[in-house]
């Protein structure tokens, strides 16, 4: 269904071939089958990276540099949560330099660098009726000192314009030794997304980065099947020991389907 939308007669043969290949990936019918796994050679354009830098940071910095326009830096402020189980005698140990250096999952960074036109993702629910929910992707339209203007890119409110100020967010990461509150715009730069977040989306171009072998049932199929054509798919692989060139592991456990009754 995804591939057939907007398909022309010239693309029909290639599209059908690509669709059949995707279905075989989903059913683990191609490649050298092992116990629940198969080694497959990918059809997309393959690029083997020469380094293993943190991919998210690499992508964000590279694309941020490409987008025209000036950057704007937003610094957060913080306060210690006195009623969150902190030991008052230890609060002096955690200065601003230490707390500002903490970057953990679900918390906006202390230093947030933005440009007009870049995509970002919301970190918490703000206004569900307007589509401003955790995980919603937005595009920056205007950069103010206290408020940023965004356009909603996903969900049922695509095109909606929203003005969102800085807000407070409390760290919930148990590895952080002290509970503190960071005041910042509740977004992160989001040129990329994880495979699970991509489910249900139809995209013209997909760049799939696999620094490690896929380990979850059906996850590779989900990633590959987001794209509308073979030409729109590019895969970035790391060199894995004992594997053929341009190949990766496809995890499919057929026993998952054995007791399904249609």
N, C-alpha and C positions, 0 to 999 in steps of 0.2 A: 504493500500500500504506500509506504513512504517513497519507494523508488519510482512508482508509476506516476506520481504527481508531477505534471509539467514535462513528461517524457515525450520526446519527438521521435518521428519515424527513423531518423538517422541514428539515434541513440538506442533504439529498441534492442538490438542484438547484444550490445555491450551491457545494457542495463539488466536484461534477463540473465546473462551469464553471471554478472555480479550478484544478482539476487539469489541465484541457485547456489553460488559459492557461500553466501552468508548463511543460508539455511543449513548447508552441510556443516559449517562451523558450529552452528547452534546445536546440531544433532551429533557432533563429533564423528562425522562420516568421512573426513579427509585427514591425511597425515598418517604418521606411524603410530598406531594405537597402542597404548599401554593401559595399565589398570586405572581407569577413570581419567586418563590424560591422553592427549595426542599432540605430537610435534608437527606443527603446520608451517608451511612457507607462506608468508603474507603476500597478498597481491598489491598492496599499496606501495607507493614509492618509499624505499627504505633509506634512512640516513643513520649511519653509525657515529655517535658522538665521540669526540676525542678526549673529553673530560667528564667528570661526574659532579660538577658543581650543583648546588641546590637548584633544582629546575625551576621552581616557582619564582625564586628571586631572579634567576637568569632571564626568564621570559618577561617578567614584569619590568625589569630594568631596560631590557632591549627594546620592548615595544613602547615603553614610556619615552625613550629617546627618539623613536621614529615619529611619534605623533607631534605635529607642529604646535607651537605655543609655549608660553612660559609656565614653569612649575610654580606651585604655591605650597609652602610648608605650613602644616598645622601641628602645633605641639599641644600635648594633653596636660592637664593638671590632675592632682590626686589628693586623696585624703584617706587616713587610716580609719577603718571601721571599728570604733570602740566597742560596739555591742555584738561583734561577730566572733567572740571567743578568743580574741587576741590577749596576750599577757601584757599588761600595761608597762611592766618593768622592762620589756624587751622592745618597745616601740622605737626607742631612740636608736636602735641598731639598724633600722631600715630607713636610710636617707633617700632623698629624691633621686640621686644617681642610680642607686640599686633598683628602686621601684620603676624608674623610667626605662631601665634596661630589660624589664620582664616583658617578653612577648610569648603568650601562650594561646592555645586554641580557644576561640570564642571571644577574645578580648582585642579591641582595636589597638593598633600600635601607638607608642608614644609619639613617634615621628611619622606623620602621615603626609606623603607627597602626592599631590594631585595635579591633573591637567584637565582642561575642558575637553570633553570627548571620550575620556577613558571609561571603561566599564568597571563597576564596583559591585560588591555584594553586601546586603544588609546582615548584621550580626544578631538582630533580635526583632521580635514583633513590635511594630510601632502603630500601624493603623491597618488592620486586616481588611476592612471594608474598601480601602483604597488600594489594596494589593501590596501594602508595605509590610511584608512578613519576613521572618528569618529565612535567609537563603535567596530572597528576591534579588535579581540582577538589575542594576540601574546604570544609566549613563549620565555622567556629570555634564551639566549645561552651563551653570554659572557658579563661580567661586566667590562667595562673600567672606567677610571676616567672621561672622557669627552664624550664618546660615548658608547652606549649599542647595542649589536647585538641581533636581534630577529628573530624568525621564525613565519611566518603568519600561523594562525590556522584556519581561517574562510574565506569565500568568494571564489572568482574565482582564487585567487593567493595562495592557500594553499601550504606551503612548501617554499615560497619565503623567502630569507634571506635579512634582512634590517639592516642597520646601522643608528641609529637615535641619534643626539646630543641633548643637552639641548636646549630648545627654550623658548621664551618669551610668556606669556599668561596674558591677562588683565582680571581682575575680572569684570564680568557683573552682578553679583548678587546685586540687588537693596537694599538688607538689609545691605550690607556692607557700612559703613559710608564714606569711602574714596576710590577713584579709585586708584588702584595700579597695578603694573606689577610684576609678579612672574616669575623668570627664573628657570626652572626645567625640568626634563624629563616629557613629557606630557602624562603620563600614571598613572593608578591606579592598584593596585593588584586586580585581578578579579578571585577568585575561584568560584564565584557565579554570577548569573545574574537575572534580574527581569523577570517576566513571559512574558511581551510584547517583550522583547529582544530575547526571546527563540523561537519565532515563526519561522517556517520553518526549524528548526533544528531537526535532528534525533540522539538520544543519547542512549547508551547502559545502562547507569545508570542515574537516576534522583533522587535527594533528594529535596523534596518540603517542604518549611518552610512556615507555615501559622500562624503567630502570631496573625493575625486578620482575621475575616471572609472575604472571597472573596466578592467584591461588584460590580464587572463589569460583564456584560453579556458575557457568554462564556469563561471567563478567566480561570476557573477551568479546563474546558475541554482542553484548549490550554496547560496548564501545564502538565496535566496527559498524554496527547497524544504525548508528545515528546519522550517517552521511547519506546523501541522495545519489551519489555516483562514485564509481571507482576513482575517477580523476580527482575527486575532492578529498581523497584519503591519503594521508602521509603518516608513516609510523617511524618513531625514533626508538631504536633498540640499543641496549647495552650488549656487549659481547658476553655470552654465557658459556661456561665450560661444558664440553661434551654435547654441544648443540650445533646443528648445521647452520650455515650462514643464512642470514635474513629469516630466521625461524624463531618461534616462541612456543610456549606450552599453552594448550587449550584445555581447560578443566571442565569436564562434563561427567556427572555421575548419573548414569541411566537409571539406577535404582530409585532416584527421586520421582520418576514418572511411573514406576511399576504399579502402584496402588491407586493411581488416579482413575476415577470413574467418570466417563463423559456421558 
